Amino acid sequence: MVTRRTFQLLTLSMGLFLLSCGKKLPPPINVISQNQIYYSDESHMTEVAEMVIRDANSWRQVWGQATGGVAEPPAADFQSKMLVMVNGGRMDPGDRVQIDRLERRGEELVVMYRVIEDCGTLESDVFPIQVVSVDRRGGQVKFESQHVRAPHCR
């Protein structure tokens, strides 16, 4: 047998549930898959750079700048793909850049990446670069970076 108190709790819970269902939910996150094409700590590009590469000629040019032109660039199918590049510029050994996520926000592609700073104290420089391949699309691309310390540096 249902007591009056139990009935009141059920009624209140159901009312709160129905009220919360009427609120507009945020749109679902539309995450885009990516494949890493290249990563190195020895980029020849000394400045921070964020770039979208949509054709083979641009890719050859960027590859030459990043590697000094020592080899042919990795193959990319620019009919169906485009490349996203993040270059960290001059950093300390152990530091790195990491493209974590790409997502659609309306018509815009948002590239979220971290600049991960290590706790090392070596006196030299590294120049990290990461290039990923994603499905080709038009429209604007926005880069969002976050600077964080490496987890073991607490």
C-alpha positions, 0 to 999 in steps of 0.5 A: 500500500502506498503511503501518503508521504510516498505518493507526495515524493513520487508526485514531486519527482515526476513534476520536477522531471517534467519541468526539466524535460521542457528545457532546451538541451544543448546541441550534441557535440559533433566530434570529427575523426582524425588520423595523425600524418606526422609528428616531430620535435624537430620542425624547422619552423621556429614560430607558432603556427596553426594552419589548414592545408587543402591542396598538394602544392600547399602541403609540399610547401609547408612540408619543406618549411617544416622538414627542410625538404629532406624527404617527400611529404606523406601522401594525402588525398586532397579530393576527400581530405584536408590537413590540420597542422599545429606547430609549437614554435621554440619550446623546451625538451619534453614540451609538445603540442597535441591536437586533442579534438576537432568538432563542428560548431554550426558551419565552423570547424574547431580544432582544440589542442594543448601545448603541454609543458614538461618540467624538464630543465635541459638547456636546448630547444625543440620545435614540436609539430603535429599534422592530422588528416580530416575529412575535407570541408569548406568553411571557417576553421578556428583553433583553440589552444590550452597551455597545461603542465605535464601530469608528472610535473606536480 
